[in-house]
Amino acid sequence: MSNANPFLRLAPLLCGVLFLHACSSEPPKPAASLPAAERKAEAPATTSATSTSDSLAAAAAKPSALFAGEGWEQMFDGHTLTGWKETLFAGRGEVECRSGLLVLNMGDPFTGLNWTNDFPKMNYEIALDAMRVMGSDFFCGMTVPVRDSFCSLIVGGWGGSLVGISSLDGMDASENETMKYVSFESGRWYRLRLRITEGRIEGWLDDKKLIDVNTAGKKISLRPGEIEMSKPFGLASWQTSAAFRQIKMHHVDTPADPPRKEL
């Protein structure tokens, strides 16, 4: 053994080193050579982002309906979040201004904004354009003050179609007299209006009045949970991407219509 050729004893070690070097220096596969399953896994994120951007750009180009009445105060300048702050919901999505729109990207579950300036407690009307961009639940949870209490107008909730006020006498929008069901389309603007006066809450979707409730003697409150972070005035979406524009408020003295007759 002492007379064996030293090179023969080192040969296995040298072969191992050369093999490892060849593996570590192999160039990465180009994207075209990746297995089809891997290429498909990368595609949806880019496609989704492009689709959302195109949808928002197209939506921004659509004209907004006129605001009836006078004295409207603009609450969104179309370019910045001046007057707003992000609601610190756990699992919130990104809030951004894009194409002149205020965009709430999908959260898990909530994304939202709070108004940071003064806001009336009574005798006012708030109006805005709202759109579901992506998702299947409420794209507008508008929390408002009612004297010293608060409630939320829910638009597109509980599976995507419910409209109503949460809460009246402890009952959610899905349980009380304001409950309505509407088939909402993604990528379409809806004009929402909510009017709060003494003893009355009125609400419209486009030109159709959906909410007209006498609040005298009723307990007005928020659904217990994170939505309470939207006080005193806030906008939120639930597991849904939403866009808003033309957010305006004006002061009013009386309900828009005479009280409805009770049957």
N, C-alpha and C positions, 0 to 999 in steps of 0.2 A: 504493500500500500504506500510505503514511503517513496517508491519510485514512480507512482502514477503521475500522469501529466497534470499539472496544476490547472491548466485551461479547462480540462474535462470536468474538474470539480467545480469550477465557477460557471460553467455553461448554463445549468438550470437557472441560477440566480440572474444572469444577464438576460435570458429569455423573458423572465418574469418582469424585469424592469422595462424592457422594450415593449411588452404587451400593455403595461399600465400607461406608458407614455402615449401609445397610439390611441387608447381609449380617451384619455384626458384631453387630447388635442384634436379630437374629432370635431369638425365645424358643425354649428347648429343647423338643424334642418330648416330650409326655407318654408314659409307658410304654405306654399302650394304643395309641398311634399308631406304635410301633416296628414294624419288620418282624417277622413271626412267627418267623423264624430267630433274631433278636436276643433276642426275649422268651424263647424256649426255652433259649437259651444261659445265661440268668441263673437259670432255675428250679432246675436240679439241685442246686446248692450248698445252697439253703435247704431244699429237700425232703429232701436227704440228712441235713442237720443235725437236722431235725425228726424224721425217721425214727429216727436213732440215739438221740436223746434219749428218744423214746417207748419204744424197745426196751430201753434201760437202766432206765428207770423201771419197766417191766413186769417185767424180770428181777429188780430189787431187791425187788419185792413177793412173789416166789416164795420159799417157805420153804426153809431149808437143812437138809440131813440132819444127824442127830445124830452126834457124834464118839464112837466106841467107845473105851473105856479111860479112864484117869485121867491127871492131871498135864499136861494140854494148856496151853501158854502161847500167849496171843494175840499175834500179830505185826502186826496191822492193826486200828486202833481204829475204822475205818469212817468217819472224818471228816477225818483229816489224814495227812500223810506222815511222821509221827513215827517215827523208827527206819529211815527209808529215804532214799536219795538217787538222783537220776536218773543212769542210766548214760550216760556221754558218748559214745554211739555217733554216728558221722557220719551225717547224714540222719535223725536220730531224730524221732519224732513227739512230740506233747505228752503229758505224764503229768499226770493229774488225779484228784481225788476227786469223784465224782458219784453222787448218790442212794445214798450209803453204800457205793459200790463203788470199787475201785482200777482205773482205766482207763488202758490203754496205747493211745494213738491210733496209727494206721498210720504206720510209718516207711519209709524207703527206704535200707536194708531194715529195720534194727533199731529197736525202741524197748524200753527196759528200765529196771529198778530194781535197786539193790543194797541189801541189808540192812546197816545200819551198826553194829549191836550184836553182842555175842558170839554165836557159833554153834558148836555141837559139830562135831568132826571125825569122830566115830564113835559108833555106838549111839544112833541117834535115828530118829524118824519125823516126816516133814513131811506135812501134809495141807492141802488148800485146795479151794475151788470155783473153777473156771475156765470161761470162756465165750468162744467166738468171736463177736465182734460184727459184723465185716465183714472180708472178705478170703478168701483160699483157701490159706493156708499155716499154719505152726505158730502157734497162739495161746498156747502155753505152752512155753517153753524154760526149764526149771528147772535151774539150775546149782548143784551141791552139792559139799561136800568129802567125800572118802573117804580117811580118814587124812591123808596128806600129798599126795594127788592130788585131782583134780576130774573130774566128768563132768556131762553134762546129760541130763535126761529130756526128750525131744522129743515133743510131742503135737500131731498134725495137720500134720506136715511133709511135704516132698517131694510137693507137689500137694494136700495137705489131709487125708490119711488115715493117714499113718504114725505109729506109736508105737514108741519104742525108746530105748536108751541110747547116747549118743555120748561117748566112744568106748571100745571094748574091743579091745585088741591092735591099735590103730591103725585099726580099722574103724568106720565111722559106724553110726548107727542103721539105715540102709538096707542095711547089709551084714552085721551080726553076728546072733547067735542071739536077741537080744531083739526083733527086727523083728516087728511086727504091723501089720495094716491094719484101721482102724475107720472107719465112715461117720459123720462128725461133723455135727451140725446147728448152724447159726448160731442164736444166741439161746437156746440151751439150756445149762443148768448141768451140768458134769461134776465129780464129786468125784474128785480125784487124791490118791493117797497113795504116798509113796516111803519105804521103810525101809532104812536102811543099818546093817548089823552086820558083825562080823568075818567076812570071807570070803563075804559074801552081799549082794545087792541084790534087793529085792522091790518090786514096784509094782502098784498097783490102779487101775482105772478104774471108778468107782462101786463095785460089790461084786465085780467080776470081776478076778481076778488075771491080769495080762498079762505081768508080768516076774518071773522067778525065776532068777537066774543066780549060779552059784558063781564068785566072783572070785579064788579062790586061784590064784596063779600067772599071773594075767592082768594085762596092763598097762592101767591105767585112766588116761584122759587126756581132754582137751577137743579138739574139732575145731579145728585151727589157724585163727586169724582173730579177728574182733572179739568173738566169744562169750567169749573169754578175759577180757574186761573185766567179765564177770558174777561172777567169783570174789570172795569165797568162797561166798556164797549170793546168787543173783539170779534175777529173773524177766525174761523177754524174749519178744517176738513178732517175727515176720518178715513184713514187708509185709502185716500183718494188725492190725486193731484187736481188743483183747482186754479182758476185764474179770475181776477177781478179788475174792473176798470170803472171810471166815472162814479166814484164813491162820494155821495153828497148828502148833506143834512140841511134841513131848514126848520124853523120854529113854526108851530101851528097853534091855534087857539081852541079848535073844536074838532070832533070827528069829521071825517070826510063825508059820511052819509048819515041819515037819520037812523036811530036804533032799529034793528030788525024786530019784527013782531014775533013774539014767542007763541008757538003753537000750543 
